[in-house]
């Protein structure tokens, strides 16, 4: 295995775990609710803590990645996530369950951004979108494991045992990254960024950033908020499906997301980055409007697939900002945009819980379809408004790599 392949495989394995953890609660939501007597608001808040902790980690993470590199920062945080998974597995109360979920979020916060930082150093600029899309597309298959396979495992060994296994696997992948990867290829110098906020000021003062960030808030936020939790209860409450039947449709959502992430870079390289962002955002918003109409099961299945495919194209918003800033600022620039996506996930997942929880449950404990209609209306309209705000930037000349990595031979780290 070449050193380039090794870097790709190990960081992709880490992202697979990250995606599994963020998506798992959608399938085990009924068991969590029964085991700890959670309301919809409790479930939404607890699940969204993954993304709250994830989001709060983004700014220091970006500085750390630019300063010390993904070889050290990403696996260091993953070990925190392994501890969080163990706490989640044994938690007897809502408080400890929430703590474990938050620590998993901290642990997984450095995986995608660390991978993108590593790839920006290891792969040439013209391959960045494609390689990044492959990373996320393959890694997003963690959501496939968090669908029907997780529903099956949950029946056999229980969700607590599943999270113990997740902790063990995470604790194994983290040191592998430390040992078998490097921050840069042998022929390229590692140039640590300045450990201050000057780069962040440059990012946040750029008007182009503020065209991209809101769309990432609603595209990434709505995708992960729904896939990570509410896609499951929607199927249980609105359609009355069993765990296995719901898991099969969630599998389609996971496949669609993986296809969207994996294919977005290839299409962007051939059709234009902003063009595919605009089309995908439009279809993503429309898919939410279809779901709020509570269509039959067959149409829901197809819509979940479309929702996943088009939502996955939000990855290209990270590639867009990658074109704007120099390599020494890649970590800070990408994590700043990702802050809005993950922060959006936390807020939207929580808000959807508050909206749904405002409606009364029936005798079987199910929320009415109208509850999900209102929640999806909020995310769908928000996506449309953010797309309108992004359009002036999309009309500009296609982004090109204004900066290329310095090819200065030096001792690697």
Secondary structure by P-SEA (a helix, b strand, c coil): ccaaaaaaaaaaaaaaaaaaaacccccaaaaaaaaccccaaaaaaaaaaaaaaaaaacaaaaaaaaacccccaaaaaaaaaaaaaaaaaacccaaaaaaaaaaaaaaaccaaaaaaaaaaacccccaaaaaaaaaaaaaaaaaaaacaaaaaaaaaccaaaaaaaaaaaaaaaaaaaaccccccccccccccccccaaaaaaaaacaaaaacaaaaacaaaaaaaaaacaaaaaaaccccccaaaaaaaaaaaaaaaaaaaaaaaaaaacccaaaaaaaaaaaaaaaaaaaaacccaaaaaaaaaaaaaaaacaaaaaaaaaacccccaaaaaaaaaaaaaaaaaaaaaaaaaaaaacccccccccccaaaaaaaaaaaaaaaaaaaaaaccccccccccccccccccccccc
